Amino acid sequence: MAQTHGRWTAPLVRLPIFEDRNATLMETWHVEVRGWTFDVPEGTKTDGASIPRALWGVCGHPLEAPRVYAAIVHDWLYGGGGPVGMTRAEADAVYRDLLVAYGWGRWRAWIEWTALRVCGASHWTSRTEKEK
């Protein structure tokens, strides 16, 4: 069952078991953030934030909450899901704002957002690119 964080409801997520290193969204998640509205489909997977294992002690586990919630949405957006015309910068801002909405401090969310802006370009697929 989903958990509520203030006005936000956390989706039901299955964390990795054994060889599977991905968290899986167990129900469609309706998201409204930054003026965007979309439904992230059930079965969407994420490996969490791309944090090198050597930095887990400093940054935390890639699949800890609330990072896993923001990562599910972000990975889906980066894979070509989401609204037509959404830019990479907007997808990164969605990630940052979801972290803040679920209780992370703005400075911590800003640090992760900065890492996305610097290192995420090679993983971006816009929805219009995917439809070609």
C-alpha positions in Angstrom: 0.0 0.0 0.0 1.2 3.5 -0.8 2.5 5.8 2.0 1.5 9.4 2.3 4.2 12.1 2.9 2.3 15.4 3.5 0.3 15.9 0.3 2.4 13.5 -1.6 1.7 9.8 -1.8 4.6 7.4 -2.3 4.1 4.7 -4.8 4.4 1.0 -4.1 7.9 -0.1 -5.1 9.4 -3.5 -5.0 13.1 -3.3 -4.1 15.7 -5.6 -5.6 15.9 -9.2 -4.6 18.9 -11.4 -5.3 20.3 -10.9 -8.8 17.8 -8.2 -9.8 19.4 -4.9 -9.0 16.4 -2.8 -10.1 13.5 -1.4 -8.0 10.1 -1.9 -9.8 7.0 0.3 -9.7 4.2 -2.1 -8.6 1.3 0.2 -9.6 0.7 3.0 -12.1 1.7 6.3 -10.4 -0.1 9.5 -11.2 2.5 12.4 -10.8 1.8 16.1 -10.8 5.0 18.2 -10.5 6.3 21.4 -11.9 3.1 21.9 -13.9 3.4 18.5 -15.6 0.9 15.7 -15.1 1.7 12.1 -16.2 1.2 8.5 -15.2 4.3 6.5 -14.7 3.3 2.9 -15.8 3.3 -0.1 -13.5 6.5 -2.2 -14.1 8.8 0.8 -14.6 12.2 -0.1 -13.3 15.1 1.9 -11.9 18.6 1.1 -10.7 18.3 4.2 -8.6 20.7 7.1 -8.8 24.0 6.3 -10.6 26.2 6.7 -7.5 29.5 4.9 -7.6 29.6 2.2 -4.9 32.7 3.9 -3.4 30.5 7.0 -2.6 27.6 5.1 -1.0 29.0 5.8 2.5 28.9 9.6 1.7 25.9 9.9 -0.6 23.7 7.0 0.6 22.4 3.9 -1.2 21.1 4.5 -4.8 17.7 3.0 -3.9 17.0 4.6 -0.5 13.7 6.5 -0.1 12.9 9.0 -1.3 15.6 8.8 -3.9 14.0 5.6 -5.4 10.7 7.5 -6.0 12.4 10.3 -7.8 14.6 7.9 -9.7 11.7 5.8 -11.0 10.1 8.9 -12.5 13.4 10.3 -13.7 14.5 7.1 -15.4 11.1 6.8 -17.1 11.4 10.3 -18.4 15.0 9.8 -19.5 13.9 6.6 -21.4 11.5 8.6 -23.5 8.4 8.4 -21.3 6.5 11.5 -20.3 5.0 14.4 -22.1 6.0 15.2 -25.6 8.4 18.2 -25.6 9.7 17.7 -22.1 13.4 18.7 -22.1 16.2 17.0 -20.2 16.6 20.1 -18.0 12.9 19.8 -17.1 13.2 16.0 -16.3 16.2 16.8 -14.1 14.2 19.5 -12.3 11.3 17.0 -11.8 13.8 14.7 -10.0 15.1 17.5 -7.8 11.6 18.7 -6.9 10.4 15.2 -6.1 13.3 14.8 -3.7 12.3 18.0 -1.9 8.6 17.1 -1.9 9.4 13.8 -0.2 11.4 15.4 2.5 15.0 15.9 1.4 16.6 19.2 2.1 16.9 21.6 -0.8 20.8 21.6 -0.6 20.9 17.8 -0.9 18.5 17.7 -3.8 20.5 20.5 -5.4 23.7 18.5 -5.2 22.0 15.5 -6.9 20.4 17.8 -9.5 23.9 19.2 -10.3 25.3 15.7 -10.8 22.5 15.0 -13.2 23.1 18.1 -15.2 26.8 17.4 -15.4 26.7 13.6 -16.0 23.3 12.6 -17.4 23.3 13.8 -21.0 24.5 10.5 -22.5 21.4 8.7 -21.0 18.7 11.2 -22.3 16.2 10.1 -24.9 13.4 12.6 -25.6 10.0 11.2 -26.3 10.1 12.7 -29.8 13.5 11.0 -30.5 12.0 7.6 -29.4 9.0 8.0 -31.7 11.2 8.4 -34.8 
